[in-house]
């Protein structure tokens, strides 16, 4: 169980980029508060008016993060 999992939150609309960027701040704070290892985080654009906030975490931490901050989707990156 040492795979890396990317968790994703989708945002749509004219303010999607700003919202996703702000969401990442809170996700990082959550990881720090709960002393969980953060492998990567940031935002990405899928299309005009569609931005994603993401965290990459160890598989062992997925349940904790999922239950608390409810990502829309996730996938294995390694």
Secondary structure, 3 states (H helix, E strand, C coil): CCCEEEEEEEEECCCHHHHHHHHHHHHHHHHHHCCCCEEEEEEEEEECCEEEEEEEEEHHHHHHHHHHHCCCEEEECC
